[in-house]
Amino acid sequence: MTTTLRTLPEPGAPTAPGTPGAPTAPDAPEAPGAPAAAAPGTTGPGTVRVPYDHLLTFATGVFTARGLPPHRAHRAAEALLHGDLAGMRSHGLANLTRLYLPLLDEGRAVPDAEPEVLADRGAAVLLDAHRALGLWQAGEALDLAAERAAEHGVGLVSVRGATHFGCAGHHTLRVAERDMVAVLASNCGRQRIARPPGGRCAMLGTNPMSVAAPAGPGRPPYVLDMSTTVVPTGKIREAERAGRAIPEGWLEDAGGRPVTDPGALDRGEGFPLWLGGRPETGAYKGYGLALLVEVLAALVPGAGLGPAVEAYQGSGGPSGRDDDIGFLALVVAPGTLRPLDGFLDQAGGMFQALLDCPPLREGVPVAYPGTREAELMAEGHRSGVPLAASLYEEVRAVADATGLRAPEPRDGGEGR
């Protein structure tokens, strides 16, 4: 029997039905050159380090108890934990009770769903996910795209009827590790929280995307994982839970004025800004990318769309729900087009040239997207995954309610 868990209270955490919770992609753990909150190997105050394999067993058990087949529960758990492991806490275990368990308990995600092939053209496939949990569905879609790319040079899997897939970069990274190039993008179904530049009504979601590619032997893959808004909504909600104000430039109010209260997002009083910020600083770029995702990820497969006339109703504030999400899963296999060794050697030279670029500031070397995350992931596997003490207590409560053994922190872990 499935035990329904109430979202555990945390300061500022949204609990009202229909609260916006669009799929968002986490930005890099920190901007290039920014001071790190905690260097690899350190654990801040009020933090617990838990062995990765213990957390993986726990999360797999939770999803299995909710009715997912064991192999898919395992893949979903890996995708969920990627956020904590790679320093993207807004998309990790914090979303277990806030997003994924409610999706399953409300029937908006189907634990034993089997995707259906609607069209198969060899290099291109159309799937109906039938509300499968996106945490595993996105990975399976990219796996299928990689199979077709190995045969045709390129593989496209277009998905409708999907749900939130967590960190897009987790899924594309797995393909890059197979010496292929991967693109994954998702719209937000019919959820609308961001306004077109100059518009009064929310029309789109954060529409995340990720691109990953090999960076040559001995280097972590290049992994771009981003929302088309300035930041994903998960970062705003993370600030709210921590009681922190957000910088100007993340949200604006109905009149276009800056908002620094993160709680305004879920009250429907704050609208995310696009990459580029305001129209005069290039907001059309993020807005244009969001529309690119909407076209390729949702319009092509026939998923739910954000832009629709019903957005004009009421005040023009946030509307709709992130149901019937669309995915674009695209893989290119360079080894089918040219000798793979030549591609990998050239990639190595390209990314090493970036790493060797003389830095502007002493002690702040140049990097590329994916390097910082790779460092954090390696440290997490060695020393345990860092969790806020409050999140660890939440994990223990979920384990108790599900009848599972709670994962134990490493010896000497803080917060116990």
C-alpha beads as a LAMMPS data file, in Angstrom:
LAMMPS data file: protein, C-alpha beads

416 atoms
415 bonds

1 atom types
1 bond types

-500.0 500.0 xlo xhi
-500.0 500.0 ylo yhi
-500.0 500.0 zlo zhi

Masses

1 110.0

Atoms # bond

1 1 1 0.000 0.000 0.000
2 1 1 1.290 3.472 -0.879
3 1 1 1.676 5.926 1.958
4 1 1 0.803 9.477 0.947
5 1 1 3.338 11.913 2.331
6 1 1 2.539 15.517 3.042
7 1 1 5.240 17.933 1.985
8 1 1 7.210 18.573 5.130
9 1 1 7.026 22.196 6.244
10 1 1 10.030 24.342 5.565
11 1 1 10.161 28.113 5.718
12 1 1 8.767 29.507 2.501
13 1 1 8.116 26.135 0.843
14 1 1 5.054 26.244 -1.442
15 1 1 2.253 23.937 -0.337
16 1 1 -0.903 25.249 -1.989
17 1 1 -2.465 23.087 -4.727
18 1 1 -1.547 24.271 -8.173
19 1 1 1.551 26.109 -6.981
20 1 1 3.855 26.677 -9.945
21 1 1 6.475 23.948 -10.187
22 1 1 7.636 24.012 -13.776
23 1 1 10.521 21.867 -14.950
24 1 1 13.582 24.016 -14.696
25 1 1 17.180 23.362 -15.460
26 1 1 19.731 24.273 -12.812
27 1 1 22.391 26.728 -13.801
28 1 1 26.001 25.915 -12.978
29 1 1 26.718 25.722 -9.235
30 1 1 28.405 29.091 -9.498
31 1 1 29.250 31.627 -12.164
32 1 1 32.774 31.427 -13.598
33 1 1 35.066 33.415 -11.376
34 1 1 32.588 33.710 -8.523
35 1 1 33.716 32.689 -5.046
36 1 1 32.575 29.189 -4.199
37 1 1 30.231 28.751 -1.271
38 1 1 32.203 25.705 -0.205
39 1 1 35.276 24.305 -1.896
40 1 1 35.339 20.614 -2.771
41 1 1 36.091 18.587 0.325
42 1 1 34.616 21.053 2.788
43 1 1 31.319 20.844 4.586
44 1 1 29.586 23.966 5.800
45 1 1 27.876 24.333 9.166
46 1 1 24.613 22.443 9.530
47 1 1 25.565 20.037 6.736
48 1 1 25.561 16.247 6.727
49 1 1 27.602 14.125 4.335
50 1 1 25.902 10.876 3.387
51 1 1 27.491 8.109 1.274
52 1 1 26.149 8.244 -2.262
53 1 1 25.329 4.557 -2.457
54 1 1 23.234 4.827 0.732
55 1 1 21.242 7.705 -0.731
56 1 1 20.832 5.831 -4.004
57 1 1 19.458 2.776 -2.204
58 1 1 17.081 5.007 -0.225
59 1 1 15.756 6.965 -3.218
60 1 1 15.397 3.802 -5.288
61 1 1 13.404 2.249 -2.467
62 1 1 11.098 5.263 -2.223
63 1 1 10.309 5.180 -5.935
64 1 1 9.870 1.407 -5.899
65 1 1 7.409 1.752 -3.016
66 1 1 5.449 4.185 -5.181
67 1 1 5.068 1.529 -7.877
68 1 1 7.973 2.176 -10.246
69 1 1 9.629 -0.948 -11.690
70 1 1 12.946 -1.469 -9.871
71 1 1 15.206 -0.702 -12.856
72 1 1 13.338 2.527 -13.571
73 1 1 13.230 3.461 -9.900
74 1 1 17.023 3.117 -9.883
75 1 1 17.393 5.381 -12.914
76 1 1 15.000 7.928 -11.409
77 1 1 16.999 7.917 -8.174
78 1 1 20.247 8.521 -10.060
79 1 1 18.709 11.466 -11.884
80 1 1 17.309 12.923 -8.653
81 1 1 20.598 12.634 -6.745
82 1 1 22.570 14.239 -9.548
83 1 1 21.400 17.635 -8.307
84 1 1 22.894 17.158 -4.835
85 1 1 25.980 15.409 -6.153
86 1 1 26.810 18.097 -8.734
87 1 1 26.099 21.099 -6.495
88 1 1 22.629 21.886 -7.915
89 1 1 20.705 21.539 -4.683
90 1 1 17.571 23.176 -6.047
91 1 1 17.078 20.111 -8.284
92 1 1 18.095 17.328 -5.912
93 1 1 16.502 15.550 -2.976
94 1 1 14.698 18.741 -1.975
95 1 1 12.320 17.978 -4.854
96 1 1 11.435 14.495 -3.631
97 1 1 8.591 15.629 -1.347
98 1 1 7.978 18.952 -3.064
99 1 1 7.583 17.655 -6.595
100 1 1 7.979 13.976 -7.440
101 1 1 6.014 12.253 -4.682
102 1 1 3.098 14.690 -5.113
103 1 1 3.168 14.034 -8.878
104 1 1 2.848 10.313 -8.220
105 1 1 0.353 10.588 -5.361
106 1 1 -1.933 12.908 -7.327
107 1 1 -1.874 10.675 -10.401
108 1 1 -0.222 13.335 -12.546
109 1 1 2.660 10.903 -13.068
110 1 1 1.994 7.183 -13.639
111 1 1 4.541 4.928 -11.908
112 1 1 4.224 1.950 -14.274
113 1 1 3.608 3.915 -17.476
114 1 1 4.917 2.402 -20.699
115 1 1 5.814 4.886 -23.430
116 1 1 4.131 4.182 -26.767
117 1 1 5.784 4.564 -30.163
118 1 1 3.474 6.675 -32.336
119 1 1 5.795 7.020 -35.324
120 1 1 9.150 5.460 -36.233
121 1 1 11.090 6.788 -39.206
122 1 1 14.431 5.248 -38.385
123 1 1 16.451 8.293 -37.405
124 1 1 13.357 9.968 -35.901
125 1 1 10.852 8.550 -33.400
126 1 1 7.724 10.031 -31.804
127 1 1 6.755 8.760 -28.332
128 1 1 3.792 9.281 -26.033
129 1 1 5.166 8.964 -22.498
130 1 1 1.693 8.406 -21.004
131 1 1 2.696 10.487 -17.947
132 1 1 5.789 8.440 -17.141
133 1 1 8.103 9.935 -14.532
134 1 1 10.482 12.148 -16.477
135 1 1 13.396 11.317 -14.200
136 1 1 13.779 8.006 -16.044
137 1 1 11.833 8.733 -19.229
138 1 1 14.249 11.430 -20.420
139 1 1 17.187 9.053 -20.048
140 1 1 15.426 6.290 -21.972
141 1 1 14.521 8.747 -24.736
142 1 1 18.165 9.782 -25.085
143 1 1 19.264 6.132 -25.023
144 1 1 16.942 5.424 -27.936
145 1 1 18.204 8.510 -29.753
146 1 1 21.783 7.303 -29.210
147 1 1 20.921 3.882 -30.667
148 1 1 19.510 5.522 -33.778
149 1 1 22.474 7.907 -33.999
150 1 1 24.882 4.968 -33.943
151 1 1 23.093 3.673 -37.047
152 1 1 22.178 6.861 -38.899
153 1 1 24.644 9.443 -37.547
154 1 1 21.823 11.340 -35.878
155 1 1 18.886 10.226 -33.727
156 1 1 15.852 12.269 -32.724
157 1 1 13.260 11.161 -30.176
158 1 1 10.323 13.531 -29.775
159 1 1 8.197 12.973 -26.658
160 1 1 4.773 14.177 -25.553
161 1 1 2.736 13.390 -22.449
162 1 1 5.832 13.617 -20.237
163 1 1 6.607 14.947 -16.749
164 1 1 9.474 16.781 -14.985
165 1 1 12.900 15.251 -15.749
166 1 1 15.096 16.888 -13.095
167 1 1 18.590 18.026 -14.110
168 1 1 18.789 17.978 -17.895
169 1 1 22.576 17.751 -17.667
170 1 1 22.415 14.401 -15.889
171 1 1 20.822 12.814 -18.929
172 1 1 23.020 14.449 -21.578
173 1 1 26.194 13.742 -19.580
174 1 1 25.528 9.999 -19.838
175 1 1 25.473 10.269 -23.632
176 1 1 28.601 12.441 -23.811
177 1 1 30.418 9.752 -21.837
178 1 1 29.651 7.460 -24.795
179 1 1 31.540 9.817 -27.156
180 1 1 28.401 11.332 -28.642
181 1 1 26.863 14.805 -28.578
182 1 1 23.465 15.138 -26.870
183 1 1 20.777 17.806 -26.738
184 1 1 17.836 17.602 -24.344
185 1 1 15.163 20.275 -24.051
186 1 1 11.790 20.473 -22.343
187 1 1 8.938 22.907 -22.326
188 1 1 6.775 23.328 -19.234
189 1 1 3.587 21.861 -20.600
190 1 1 0.714 24.281 -20.160
191 1 1 2.267 26.114 -17.240
192 1 1 2.897 29.832 -17.738
193 1 1 5.026 31.908 -15.367
194 1 1 7.164 34.147 -17.624
195 1 1 5.954 36.989 -19.848
196 1 1 7.084 37.834 -23.375
197 1 1 9.106 41.076 -23.347
198 1 1 6.654 43.939 -23.266
199 1 1 3.725 41.636 -22.504
200 1 1 1.345 41.765 -19.544
201 1 1 0.423 38.043 -19.396
202 1 1 2.556 35.060 -18.406
203 1 1 2.832 32.843 -21.508
204 1 1 5.791 30.491 -21.075
205 1 1 7.721 28.420 -18.574
206 1 1 11.460 28.411 -17.967
207 1 1 11.934 25.946 -20.873
208 1 1 15.262 24.321 -19.910
209 1 1 17.811 22.781 -22.213
210 1 1 21.125 20.973 -22.030
211 1 1 23.911 20.228 -24.504
212 1 1 26.750 17.833 -23.685
213 1 1 29.774 16.669 -25.658
214 1 1 33.064 14.863 -25.088
215 1 1 35.938 17.207 -24.237
216 1 1 38.706 14.805 -25.152
217 1 1 40.597 12.092 -23.244
218 1 1 41.163 12.822 -19.561
219 1 1 38.794 15.796 -19.386
220 1 1 35.262 15.954 -18.020
221 1 1 32.619 16.370 -20.741
222 1 1 31.314 19.779 -21.659
223 1 1 27.814 19.988 -20.127
224 1 1 25.666 23.083 -20.544
225 1 1 22.532 22.855 -18.368
226 1 1 20.399 25.988 -18.292
227 1 1 16.995 27.552 -18.098
228 1 1 16.088 30.186 -20.662
229 1 1 15.200 32.534 -17.805
230 1 1 17.941 34.286 -15.828
231 1 1 17.751 31.564 -13.174
232 1 1 15.550 28.486 -12.761
233 1 1 12.622 28.730 -10.393
234 1 1 14.294 26.139 -8.175
235 1 1 16.983 28.663 -7.219
236 1 1 14.336 31.203 -6.302
237 1 1 12.503 28.694 -4.122
238 1 1 15.780 27.604 -2.547
239 1 1 16.393 31.218 -1.507
240 1 1 12.878 31.414 -0.083
241 1 1 13.371 28.278 2.010
242 1 1 16.650 29.701 3.322
243 1 1 15.055 33.068 4.130
244 1 1 17.343 34.949 1.740
245 1 1 16.485 37.842 -0.530
246 1 1 17.249 37.386 -4.210
247 1 1 19.242 39.825 -6.355
248 1 1 17.514 42.362 -8.543
249 1 1 17.228 40.978 -12.049
250 1 1 15.714 37.584 -11.221
251 1 1 12.062 38.625 -10.851
252 1 1 9.904 41.606 -11.759
253 1 1 6.435 42.569 -10.573
254 1 1 3.347 43.130 -12.730
255 1 1 4.513 46.664 -13.468
256 1 1 8.027 45.624 -14.476
257 1 1 9.723 46.731 -11.242
258 1 1 12.505 44.613 -9.657
259 1 1 11.442 42.106 -6.975
260 1 1 13.854 40.797 -4.320
261 1 1 11.348 38.775 -2.281
262 1 1 11.621 35.166 -3.543
263 1 1 8.178 34.350 -2.126
264 1 1 6.640 36.599 -4.777
265 1 1 7.119 33.812 -7.333
266 1 1 4.693 31.374 -5.734
267 1 1 2.307 34.134 -4.695
268 1 1 1.946 34.956 -8.374
269 1 1 3.399 38.434 -7.778
270 1 1 6.797 37.899 -9.404
271 1 1 7.611 37.027 -13.011
272 1 1 10.969 35.462 -13.980
273 1 1 13.123 37.530 -16.315
274 1 1 14.634 36.060 -19.478
275 1 1 18.329 35.552 -20.079
276 1 1 19.546 38.985 -21.072
277 1 1 17.477 40.646 -18.368
278 1 1 15.420 43.513 -19.726
279 1 1 14.570 44.253 -23.376
280 1 1 17.291 46.891 -23.611
281 1 1 19.950 44.419 -22.410
282 1 1 18.988 41.497 -24.658
283 1 1 15.957 39.784 -23.107
284 1 1 14.873 38.779 -26.607
285 1 1 17.712 36.235 -26.611
286 1 1 16.389 34.233 -23.654
287 1 1 12.834 34.719 -24.890
288 1 1 13.835 33.520 -28.349
289 1 1 15.545 30.461 -26.883
290 1 1 12.412 29.690 -24.852
291 1 1 10.370 29.781 -28.047
292 1 1 12.955 27.569 -29.753
293 1 1 12.441 25.000 -26.992
294 1 1 8.658 25.383 -27.202
295 1 1 8.735 24.673 -30.953
296 1 1 11.189 21.757 -30.959
297 1 1 10.232 20.109 -27.673
298 1 1 6.454 20.621 -27.629
299 1 1 5.047 21.825 -30.940
300 1 1 6.803 19.086 -32.939
301 1 1 5.503 16.141 -30.818
302 1 1 2.121 17.759 -30.085
303 1 1 2.570 18.267 -26.330
304 1 1 0.849 20.900 -24.191
305 1 1 1.813 24.445 -25.137
306 1 1 2.325 27.491 -22.938
307 1 1 1.288 30.220 -25.386
308 1 1 -2.513 30.050 -25.642
309 1 1 -5.424 32.467 -25.499
310 1 1 -6.489 31.251 -22.051
311 1 1 -3.382 33.031 -20.719
312 1 1 -5.236 36.328 -21.231
313 1 1 -7.860 35.467 -18.621
314 1 1 -7.806 37.050 -15.170
315 1 1 -4.907 39.274 -14.179
316 1 1 -2.419 37.773 -16.621
317 1 1 -0.524 36.182 -13.740
318 1 1 0.786 32.616 -13.574
319 1 1 -1.646 30.033 -14.949
320 1 1 -1.884 26.403 -16.025
321 1 1 -0.005 23.348 -14.749
322 1 1 3.132 21.596 -15.907
323 1 1 1.261 18.611 -17.371
324 1 1 1.685 17.106 -20.857
325 1 1 5.284 18.262 -21.096
326 1 1 7.189 17.837 -24.354
327 1 1 10.814 16.684 -24.746
328 1 1 13.361 16.958 -27.508
329 1 1 16.045 14.252 -27.248
330 1 1 18.666 14.602 -29.985
331 1 1 21.960 12.725 -30.320
332 1 1 24.721 13.122 -32.909
333 1 1 27.319 10.357 -33.318
334 1 1 30.457 11.995 -34.767
335 1 1 32.113 8.583 -35.088
336 1 1 29.678 7.662 -37.877
337 1 1 30.713 10.706 -39.894
338 1 1 34.488 10.859 -39.330
339 1 1 37.103 8.805 -37.461
340 1 1 36.196 9.002 -33.773
341 1 1 39.814 9.383 -32.656
342 1 1 40.169 12.460 -34.826
343 1 1 37.026 13.988 -33.341
344 1 1 38.136 13.289 -29.776
345 1 1 41.652 14.629 -30.375
346 1 1 40.278 17.834 -31.868
347 1 1 37.794 18.184 -28.995
348 1 1 40.661 17.742 -26.556
349 1 1 42.648 20.515 -28.206
350 1 1 39.633 22.829 -28.241
351 1 1 38.731 22.450 -24.579
352 1 1 42.363 22.393 -23.390
353 1 1 42.893 25.707 -25.168
354 1 1 40.085 27.148 -23.056
355 1 1 41.553 25.720 -19.844
356 1 1 44.977 27.182 -20.715
357 1 1 43.629 30.672 -21.399
358 1 1 45.510 33.149 -19.147
359 1 1 43.120 34.129 -16.333
360 1 1 42.030 37.680 -15.711
361 1 1 42.437 37.207 -11.939
362 1 1 45.191 35.243 -10.270
363 1 1 43.952 31.970 -8.785
364 1 1 40.682 31.960 -10.765
365 1 1 41.412 29.735 -13.763
366 1 1 39.282 29.603 -16.879
367 1 1 36.922 26.635 -17.073
368 1 1 34.068 25.405 -19.240
369 1 1 30.568 24.203 -18.292
370 1 1 30.842 20.783 -16.683
371 1 1 34.236 21.086 -15.007
372 1 1 33.036 22.425 -11.670
373 1 1 30.221 19.861 -11.546
374 1 1 32.690 17.063 -12.284
375 1 1 34.854 18.132 -9.337
376 1 1 31.875 18.189 -6.992
377 1 1 30.626 14.813 -8.210
378 1 1 34.024 13.195 -7.665
379 1 1 34.223 14.681 -4.167
380 1 1 30.683 13.528 -3.388
381 1 1 31.514 9.970 -4.365
382 1 1 34.678 10.059 -2.239
383 1 1 33.489 11.878 0.856
384 1 1 29.710 11.651 0.766
385 1 1 26.981 13.840 -0.677
386 1 1 26.493 17.077 1.308
387 1 1 22.913 17.662 2.483
388 1 1 21.572 20.472 4.604
389 1 1 20.752 19.145 8.075
390 1 1 17.087 20.095 7.583
391 1 1 16.939 18.143 4.316
392 1 1 18.592 15.146 5.969
393 1 1 15.895 15.132 8.638
394 1 1 13.319 15.250 5.865
395 1 1 14.984 12.215 4.261
396 1 1 14.739 10.377 7.574
397 1 1 11.036 11.217 7.832
398 1 1 10.381 9.933 4.305
399 1 1 12.261 6.728 5.106
400 1 1 10.196 6.191 8.263
401 1 1 6.904 6.838 6.448
402 1 1 7.868 4.477 3.632
403 1 1 9.146 1.708 5.898
404 1 1 12.737 2.028 4.713
405 1 1 15.998 2.243 6.600
406 1 1 17.206 5.834 6.645
407 1 1 20.626 6.405 5.057
408 1 1 23.238 7.034 7.735
409 1 1 25.741 9.899 7.474
410 1 1 29.443 9.268 7.321
411 1 1 31.270 8.989 10.622
412 1 1 31.802 12.380 12.110
413 1 1 29.222 14.034 9.853
414 1 1 27.911 17.326 11.182
415 1 1 24.285 17.942 11.964
416 1 1 23.765 14.751 13.979

Bonds

1 1 1 2
2 1 2 3
3 1 3 4
4 1 4 5
5 1 5 6
6 1 6 7
7 1 7 8
8 1 8 9
9 1 9 10
10 1 10 11
11 1 11 12
12 1 12 13
13 1 13 14
14 1 14 15
15 1 15 16
16 1 16 17
17 1 17 18
18 1 18 19
19 1 19 20
20 1 20 21
21 1 21 22
22 1 22 23
23 1 23 24
24 1 24 25
25 1 25 26
26 1 26 27
27 1 27 28
28 1 28 29
29 1 29 30
30 1 30 31
31 1 31 32
32 1 32 33
33 1 33 34
34 1 34 35
35 1 35 36
36 1 36 37
37 1 37 38
38 1 38 39
39 1 39 40
40 1 40 41
41 1 41 42
42 1 42 43
43 1 43 44
44 1 44 45
45 1 45 46
46 1 46 47
47 1 47 48
48 1 48 49
49 1 49 50
50 1 50 51
51 1 51 52
52 1 52 53
53 1 53 54
54 1 54 55
55 1 55 56
56 1 56 57
57 1 57 58
58 1 58 59
59 1 59 60
60 1 60 61
61 1 61 62
62 1 62 63
63 1 63 64
64 1 64 65
65 1 65 66
66 1 66 67
67 1 67 68
68 1 68 69
69 1 69 70
70 1 70 71
71 1 71 72
72 1 72 73
73 1 73 74
74 1 74 75
75 1 75 76
76 1 76 77
77 1 77 78
78 1 78 79
79 1 79 80
80 1 80 81
81 1 81 82
82 1 82 83
83 1 83 84
84 1 84 85
85 1 85 86
86 1 86 87
87 1 87 88
88 1 88 89
89 1 89 90
90 1 90 91
91 1 91 92
92 1 92 93
93 1 93 94
94 1 94 95
95 1 95 96
96 1 96 97
97 1 97 98
98 1 98 99
99 1 99 100
100 1 100 101
101 1 101 102
102 1 102 103
103 1 103 104
104 1 104 105
105 1 105 106
106 1 106 107
107 1 107 108
108 1 108 109
109 1 109 110
110 1 110 111
111 1 111 112
112 1 112 113
113 1 113 114
114 1 114 115
115 1 115 116
116 1 116 117
117 1 117 118
118 1 118 119
119 1 119 120
120 1 120 121
121 1 121 122
122 1 122 123
123 1 123 124
124 1 124 125
125 1 125 126
126 1 126 127
127 1 127 128
128 1 128 129
129 1 129 130
130 1 130 131
131 1 131 132
132 1 132 133
133 1 133 134
134 1 134 135
135 1 135 136
136 1 136 137
137 1 137 138
138 1 138 139
139 1 139 140
140 1 140 141
141 1 141 142
142 1 142 143
143 1 143 144
144 1 144 145
145 1 145 146
146 1 146 147
147 1 147 148
148 1 148 149
149 1 149 150
150 1 150 151
151 1 151 152
152 1 152 153
153 1 153 154
154 1 154 155
155 1 155 156
156 1 156 157
157 1 157 158
158 1 158 159
159 1 159 160
160 1 160 161
161 1 161 162
162 1 162 163
163 1 163 164
164 1 164 165
165 1 165 166
166 1 166 167
167 1 167 168
168 1 168 169
169 1 169 170
170 1 170 171
171 1 171 172
172 1 172 173
173 1 173 174
174 1 174 175
175 1 175 176
176 1 176 177
177 1 177 178
178 1 178 179
179 1 179 180
180 1 180 181
181 1 181 182
182 1 182 183
183 1 183 184
184 1 184 185
185 1 185 186
186 1 186 187
187 1 187 188
188 1 188 189
189 1 189 190
190 1 190 191
191 1 191 192
192 1 192 193
193 1 193 194
194 1 194 195
195 1 195 196
196 1 196 197
197 1 197 198
198 1 198 199
199 1 199 200
200 1 200 201
201 1 201 202
202 1 202 203
203 1 203 204
204 1 204 205
205 1 205 206
206 1 206 207
207 1 207 208
208 1 208 209
209 1 209 210
210 1 210 211
211 1 211 212
212 1 212 213
213 1 213 214
214 1 214 215
215 1 215 216
216 1 216 217
217 1 217 218
218 1 218 219
219 1 219 220
220 1 220 221
221 1 221 222
222 1 222 223
223 1 223 224
224 1 224 225
225 1 225 226
226 1 226 227
227 1 227 228
228 1 228 229
229 1 229 230
230 1 230 231
231 1 231 232
232 1 232 233
233 1 233 234
234 1 234 235
235 1 235 236
236 1 236 237
237 1 237 238
238 1 238 239
239 1 239 240
240 1 240 241
241 1 241 242
242 1 242 243
243 1 243 244
244 1 244 245
245 1 245 246
246 1 246 247
247 1 247 248
248 1 248 249
249 1 249 250
250 1 250 251
251 1 251 252
252 1 252 253
253 1 253 254
254 1 254 255
255 1 255 256
256 1 256 257
257 1 257 258
258 1 258 259
259 1 259 260
260 1 260 261
261 1 261 262
262 1 262 263
263 1 263 264
264 1 264 265
265 1 265 266
266 1 266 267
267 1 267 268
268 1 268 269
269 1 269 270
270 1 270 271
271 1 271 272
272 1 272 273
273 1 273 274
274 1 274 275
275 1 275 276
276 1 276 277
277 1 277 278
278 1 278 279
279 1 279 280
280 1 280 281
281 1 281 282
282 1 282 283
283 1 283 284
284 1 284 285
285 1 285 286
286 1 286 287
287 1 287 288
288 1 288 289
289 1 289 290
290 1 290 291
291 1 291 292
292 1 292 293
293 1 293 294
294 1 294 295
295 1 295 296
296 1 296 297
297 1 297 298
298 1 298 299
299 1 299 300
300 1 300 301
301 1 301 302
302 1 302 303
303 1 303 304
304 1 304 305
305 1 305 306
306 1 306 307
307 1 307 308
308 1 308 309
309 1 309 310
310 1 310 311
311 1 311 312
312 1 312 313
313 1 313 314
314 1 314 315
315 1 315 316
316 1 316 317
317 1 317 318
318 1 318 319
319 1 319 320
320 1 320 321
321 1 321 322
322 1 322 323
323 1 323 324
324 1 324 325
325 1 325 326
326 1 326 327
327 1 327 328
328 1 328 329
329 1 329 330
330 1 330 331
331 1 331 332
332 1 332 333
333 1 333 334
334 1 334 335
335 1 335 336
336 1 336 337
337 1 337 338
338 1 338 339
339 1 339 340
340 1 340 341
341 1 341 342
342 1 342 343
343 1 343 344
344 1 344 345
345 1 345 346
346 1 346 347
347 1 347 348
348 1 348 349
349 1 349 350
350 1 350 351
351 1 351 352
352 1 352 353
353 1 353 354
354 1 354 355
355 1 355 356
356 1 356 357
357 1 357 358
358 1 358 359
359 1 359 360
360 1 360 361
361 1 361 362
362 1 362 363
363 1 363 364
364 1 364 365
365 1 365 366
366 1 366 367
367 1 367 368
368 1 368 369
369 1 369 370
370 1 370 371
371 1 371 372
372 1 372 373
373 1 373 374
374 1 374 375
375 1 375 376
376 1 376 377
377 1 377 378
378 1 378 379
379 1 379 380
380 1 380 381
381 1 381 382
382 1 382 383
383 1 383 384
384 1 384 385
385 1 385 386
386 1 386 387
387 1 387 388
388 1 388 389
389 1 389 390
390 1 390 391
391 1 391 392
392 1 392 393
393 1 393 394
394 1 394 395
395 1 395 396
396 1 396 397
397 1 397 398
398 1 398 399
399 1 399 400
400 1 400 401
401 1 401 402
402 1 402 403
403 1 403 404
404 1 404 405
405 1 405 406
406 1 406 407
407 1 407 408
408 1 408 409
409 1 409 410
410 1 410 411
411 1 411 412
412 1 412 413
413 1 413 414
414 1 414 415
415 1 415 416
